[in-house]
Amino acid sequence: MNEIKIKLNDKNQLTLTTKNPIHFEDMLQITQTALLGHANTILKNVPEEALESVKGSLYDKMNQAFSRTLEFFAPELELRPGLTAQAILEKENELIEKAYAERKSNP
């Protein structure tokens, strides 16, 4: 069994150490499972009337965070350098609002 230690310092910087080496794919699964679990815990504590809004907000935050991670990791691999995270977020919000309006008008 491997031991994983996660520490958060007072600057909100995370360090992760393991007793034995971990494959990159396993680390991705561990961190994504933790993020998903935390997001679902947040949603369990949200009133029903705010659920869709909060879920959309969490989605946007995760999407931006994942995009930033890839930008920091390999900026030279950016597939669409002229397309910013903000532009993507604005378009996503536009599509979400349109879908919501359509559902309200067609219950």
Buried (B, 14 or more C-beta within 10 A) or exposed (E): EEEEEEEEEEEEEEEEEBEEEBEEEEBEEBEEEEBEEEBEEEEEEBEEEEEEEBBBEBEBEBBBEEBEEEEEEEEEEEEEEEEEBEEBBEEBEEEBEEEEEEEEEEE
